[in-house]
């Protein structure tokens, strides 16, 4: 039967009924009972009356800050009866907001702006929400997009030729504070001996204080460098300066000898000094201090004791003051 709260009812006993001035309490199911001279009466299938209310926004679109090239998202949460289903997003590109539609209206409460650039930083966004009854509401929070620039990152070039036997090579990236990755990388060094002959791309990554990241690359070309295989008798060691004041250097000029023993003999043939050097690598310069010895000519003997690879080199060294 008909039940209406606070409404005027017209035609309640006819084949057409009108509710005048409906209120929310009138929403519900309505049916009609039809009776005549003969019994029984018949009841119709209920008809639903929905009282619509304008949409309301429970969560306004919020500001978004993203990095150059990323995607920014804006969303809204709305309520109402019937549930709002039409969302028209708009954008303003001017200091004084003047909004235009972004494409056609859709059923999505979210907007994604892809591949943002600094040129659109400062754009403002809003949304008009409409239900099936044509009732609308516009978001009152102007959601602003901020596009943060990525850092400008560089990676310094390495020498055109790197030998497997080279010592670790310092990697330089800018701005400082980033990190290196790639085959052969250890911290901020490239370690040729940890690789094989080949070409390697090394990557420097840096993230700025705004959380925006960028990378740069450099190439390490590693070679075998067979010309570095020198015997002791063939300039595997270079001693300099000579003459000297008792302080001089030896430079390792070969990849064959990772350790060497040194014996120093006076002109009389007496052994005056013995030392051992280990962990030697190609290009390493080893300082030697014999300044405690008196002036004179000494025979400085370096030898490598390893079975069939045993070899030696003798330098006449003049110490004078």
C-alpha positions as CSV (number, residue, x, y, z in Angstrom):
1,X,0.0,0.0,0.0
2,X,1.0,3.6,-0.4
3,X,3.0,5.2,2.4
4,X,4.4,8.7,1.9
5,X,6.0,10.9,4.6
6,X,5.5,14.6,4.4
7,X,4.3,14.5,0.8
8,X,1.0,15.4,-0.8
9,X,-0.5,12.4,-2.5
10,X,-2.8,12.7,-5.5
11,X,-4.7,9.8,-7.0
12,X,-4.0,7.2,-4.4
13,X,-7.2,5.3,-5.3
14,X,-6.8,5.7,-9.1
15,X,-4.7,3.9,-11.7
16,X,-2.1,6.8,-11.4
17,X,-0.7,8.3,-8.3
18,X,1.4,11.5,-7.9
19,X,3.6,12.4,-4.9
20,X,4.0,16.1,-4.6
21,X,6.9,17.7,-2.7
22,X,8.7,14.4,-2.0
23,X,11.4,14.2,0.8
24,X,14.1,11.6,1.4
25,X,11.8,9.7,3.7
26,X,9.5,8.9,0.7
27,X,12.2,6.8,-1.0
28,X,11.2,3.1,-1.1
29,X,9.1,0.6,-3.0
30,X,5.6,1.3,-4.0
31,X,2.9,-1.1,-5.3
32,X,-0.8,-1.0,-6.1
33,X,-3.6,-3.3,-5.0
34,X,-6.3,-3.7,-7.6
35,X,-9.7,-5.1,-6.5
36,X,-13.1,-5.4,-8.2
37,X,-16.5,-6.9,-7.7
38,X,-15.0,-10.3,-7.6
39,X,-12.3,-11.5,-5.2
40,X,-9.5,-11.9,-4.7
41,X,-7.6,-8.6,-5.2
42,X,-4.3,-8.6,-7.0
43,X,-1.1,-6.7,-6.0
44,X,1.4,-5.3,-8.5
45,X,5.1,-5.8,-8.6
46,X,6.7,-3.1,-6.4
47,X,8.2,0.0,-8.2
48,X,11.2,1.7,-6.5
49,X,11.2,5.4,-5.9
50,X,14.8,6.8,-5.5
51,X,15.2,10.3,-4.1
52,X,18.4,11.7,-5.5
53,X,20.8,14.0,-3.6
54,X,23.5,16.2,-5.1
55,X,27.0,14.6,-5.1
56,X,29.3,15.6,-2.3
57,X,33.1,15.4,-2.2
58,X,34.5,13.6,0.8
59,X,38.2,13.7,-0.4
60,X,39.4,16.6,-2.5
61,X,42.1,16.2,-5.1
62,X,45.5,16.8,-3.6
63,X,48.7,18.5,-4.8
64,X,51.2,16.3,-6.6
65,X,55.0,16.7,-6.8
66,X,56.8,14.3,-9.3
67,X,60.0,14.2,-11.2
68,X,60.5,15.2,-14.8
69,X,59.4,12.4,-17.1
70,X,57.3,10.6,-14.4
71,X,53.5,10.4,-14.2
72,X,51.3,12.4,-11.8
73,X,48.0,11.2,-10.5
74,X,45.0,13.1,-9.0
75,X,42.0,11.4,-7.5
76,X,38.7,12.4,-5.8
77,X,36.2,10.5,-3.6
78,X,32.6,11.5,-3.9
79,X,29.3,10.3,-2.4
80,X,25.6,10.8,-3.1
81,X,22.4,9.1,-4.2
82,X,22.5,7.8,-6.8
83,X,26.3,7.3,-6.7
84,X,28.0,9.8,-9.0
85,X,29.4,8.2,-12.1
86,X,30.5,11.0,-14.4
87,X,33.8,12.8,-13.9
88,X,35.0,15.7,-16.0
89,X,38.6,16.7,-15.2
90,X,39.8,20.1,-16.0
91,X,43.1,22.0,-16.1
92,X,44.2,25.6,-15.7
93,X,47.6,26.6,-17.1
94,X,47.4,30.3,-16.1
95,X,48.2,32.1,-12.9
96,X,44.6,33.2,-12.6
97,X,42.8,29.9,-12.9
98,X,40.9,29.5,-16.1
99,X,39.8,25.9,-16.6
100,X,39.3,23.8,-19.7
101,X,38.2,20.2,-20.1
102,X,40.8,17.4,-20.3
103,X,39.2,15.2,-22.9
104,X,35.7,13.8,-22.5
105,X,34.0,13.0,-19.2
106,X,34.6,9.5,-18.0
107,X,33.6,7.1,-15.2
108,X,37.0,7.3,-13.5
109,X,37.5,9.3,-10.3
110,X,41.3,9.5,-11.1
111,X,43.3,11.5,-13.6
112,X,46.9,10.5,-14.7
113,X,49.1,13.0,-16.4
114,X,51.9,11.0,-18.1
115,X,55.5,12.0,-19.0
116,X,55.3,15.4,-17.2
117,X,57.8,18.1,-18.0
118,X,58.9,21.2,-16.2
119,X,56.9,23.3,-18.7
120,X,53.6,22.2,-17.0
121,X,54.8,22.7,-13.5
122,X,52.3,24.9,-11.7
123,X,49.2,23.6,-13.6
124,X,46.1,23.3,-11.5
125,X,43.5,20.6,-11.7
126,X,39.9,20.2,-10.6
127,X,37.0,17.8,-11.4
128,X,33.3,18.3,-12.0
129,X,31.3,15.3,-10.7
130,X,27.8,14.5,-12.0
131,X,25.2,11.8,-11.1
132,X,22.7,10.2,-13.4
133,X,20.1,12.8,-12.4
134,X,22.3,15.6,-13.7
135,X,23.2,17.0,-10.3
136,X,26.9,18.2,-10.1
137,X,29.5,19.3,-7.7
138,X,33.0,20.8,-8.5
139,X,36.0,20.2,-6.4
140,X,37.0,23.3,-4.5
141,X,40.6,22.4,-3.9
142,X,42.8,23.4,-6.8
143,X,45.3,20.5,-7.0
144,X,48.6,21.9,-8.1
145,X,51.2,19.9,-10.1
146,X,54.9,20.5,-9.3
147,X,57.5,19.0,-11.6
148,X,60.9,18.7,-10.1
149,X,63.9,18.7,-12.4
150,X,66.2,15.7,-12.6
151,X,69.9,16.2,-11.8
152,X,72.4,16.7,-14.6
153,X,74.6,13.6,-14.2
154,X,78.0,13.0,-15.9
155,X,80.5,10.2,-15.9
156,X,84.1,11.0,-16.8
157,X,85.6,9.0,-19.7
158,X,88.2,6.4,-18.9
159,X,91.4,5.9,-20.8
160,X,90.9,4.4,-24.3
161,X,93.0,1.4,-23.4
162,X,92.9,-0.5,-20.1
163,X,95.0,-3.5,-19.5
164,X,93.9,-6.5,-17.4
165,X,96.9,-6.0,-15.2
166,X,96.2,-2.3,-14.5
167,X,95.7,-1.2,-10.9
168,X,92.2,-0.2,-9.9
169,X,91.1,2.9,-11.7
170,X,89.2,5.7,-9.9
171,X,85.8,6.4,-11.3
172,X,84.6,10.0,-11.3
173,X,80.9,11.0,-11.5
174,X,79.2,14.3,-11.0
175,X,77.5,15.4,-8.8
176,X,79.4,13.7,-6.0
177,X,77.5,11.3,-3.8
178,X,76.1,8.9,-6.3
179,X,76.9,5.2,-6.9
180,X,78.6,3.2,-9.6
181,X,77.5,-0.2,-11.0
182,X,78.7,-2.6,-13.6
183,X,81.0,-5.5,-14.1
184,X,84.4,-4.8,-12.5
185,X,83.1,-2.0,-10.2
186,X,84.1,-2.0,-6.6
187,X,82.9,1.0,-4.7
188,X,84.1,4.0,-6.8
189,X,86.8,2.0,-8.6
190,X,87.0,-0.1,-11.7
191,X,89.2,-3.2,-11.1
192,X,90.5,-4.5,-14.4
193,X,91.7,-7.8,-12.9
194,X,88.2,-8.6,-11.8
195,X,87.1,-8.7,-15.5
196,X,88.1,-10.4,-18.7
197,X,89.1,-8.9,-22.1
198,X,86.1,-7.0,-23.4
199,X,84.1,-3.8,-23.3
200,X,82.1,-2.9,-20.2
201,X,79.4,-0.2,-19.7
202,X,79.7,1.4,-16.3
203,X,76.7,3.4,-14.9
204,X,76.8,6.3,-12.4
205,X,73.5,6.9,-10.6
206,X,72.6,10.0,-8.6
207,X,69.4,11.0,-6.7
208,X,69.0,14.6,-5.7
209,X,67.3,16.0,-2.5
210,X,63.9,16.1,-4.3
211,X,64.1,12.3,-4.9
212,X,64.7,12.7,-8.6
213,X,67.3,10.3,-10.1
214,X,69.4,10.3,-13.3
215,X,72.2,8.2,-14.7
216,X,75.2,8.6,-16.9
217,X,77.5,5.9,-18.4
218,X,81.1,5.5,-19.4
219,X,82.9,2.7,-21.2
220,X,85.8,0.6,-20.0
221,X,87.7,-1.3,-22.8
222,X,89.9,-4.0,-21.3
223,X,92.7,-5.6,-23.3
224,X,95.3,-8.3,-22.6
225,X,98.3,-6.0,-23.3
226,X,100.9,-8.8,-24.0
227,X,103.7,-6.2,-24.3
228,X,103.7,-6.0,-20.6
229,X,105.1,-9.5,-20.3
230,X,108.8,-8.6,-19.7
231,X,111.5,-10.7,-18.2
232,X,113.7,-9.3,-15.4
233,X,116.6,-9.2,-17.7
234,X,114.5,-7.2,-20.2
235,X,113.6,-4.2,-18.2
236,X,111.0,-5.8,-16.1
237,X,112.3,-3.4,-13.4
238,X,113.3,0.2,-13.8
239,X,115.5,1.8,-11.1
240,X,115.8,5.6,-10.8
241,X,117.4,8.0,-10.1
242,X,120.9,6.6,-10.3
243,X,123.2,8.0,-9.0
244,X,121.3,9.0,-5.9
245,X,121.7,9.9,-2.2
246,X,120.6,6.5,-1.1
247,X,116.9,7.1,-1.7
248,X,115.6,5.8,-5.1
249,X,112.6,4.0,-6.7
250,X,112.0,0.9,-8.7
251,X,109.1,0.7,-11.1
252,X,107.5,-2.6,-11.9
253,X,107.4,-2.8,-15.7
254,X,106.1,-6.4,-16.1
255,X,103.1,-8.5,-15.2
256,X,105.2,-11.6,-14.5
257,X,106.5,-10.8,-11.0
258,X,104.1,-10.3,-8.1
259,X,106.9,-10.5,-5.6
260,X,110.6,-9.9,-5.6
261,X,113.5,-10.3,-3.2
262,X,116.3,-7.7,-2.9
263,X,119.8,-8.1,-1.7
264,X,122.3,-5.3,-1.6
265,X,126.1,-5.9,-1.7
266,X,128.9,-3.4,-1.0
267,X,131.8,-3.2,-3.4
268,X,133.7,-5.5,-1.1
269,X,131.1,-8.2,-1.8
270,X,129.6,-8.0,1.7
271,X,125.8,-8.4,2.0
272,X,124.5,-5.1,3.6
273,X,120.7,-5.3,3.1
274,X,118.0,-7.8,2.4
275,X,114.4,-7.1,1.8
276,X,111.3,-8.8,0.3
277,X,108.5,-7.1,-1.7
278,X,105.1,-8.8,-2.3
279,X,101.8,-7.9,-3.9
280,X,103.5,-6.1,-6.8
281,X,101.5,-5.1,-9.8
282,X,102.3,-3.6,-13.1
283,X,103.2,0.1,-12.9
284,X,103.7,0.1,-9.2
285,X,106.5,2.4,-7.9
286,X,108.3,1.1,-4.8
287,X,110.5,3.5,-2.8
288,X,113.7,2.2,-1.4
289,X,115.7,3.9,1.3
290,X,119.4,3.0,1.7
291,X,120.4,6.4,2.9
292,X,121.9,4.8,6.0
293,X,124.7,3.3,3.9
294,X,127.9,5.3,3.3
295,X,128.6,6.7,-0.1
296,X,129.9,4.2,-2.6
297,X,128.9,1.8,-5.4
298,X,126.6,-1.0,-4.5
299,X,125.2,-4.0,-6.4
300,X,121.5,-4.2,-5.9
301,X,120.2,-7.6,-6.9
302,X,116.5,-8.4,-7.4
303,X,115.5,-12.0,-7.9
304,X,112.4,-14.1,-8.4
305,X,112.6,-17.6,-7.0
306,X,109.9,-19.8,-8.7
307,X,111.3,-22.9,-10.2
308,X,111.8,-22.7,-13.9
309,X,110.7,-19.1,-13.8
310,X,113.6,-18.1,-11.5
311,X,115.4,-15.1,-12.7
312,X,117.3,-12.0,-11.5
313,X,118.4,-8.5,-12.3
314,X,121.4,-6.7,-10.9
315,X,121.8,-2.9,-10.8
316,X,125.0,-1.0,-10.0
317,X,123.8,1.8,-7.8
318,X,126.0,4.8,-6.9
319,X,125.2,6.5,-3.6
320,X,126.8,9.9,-3.2
321,X,126.3,12.9,-1.0
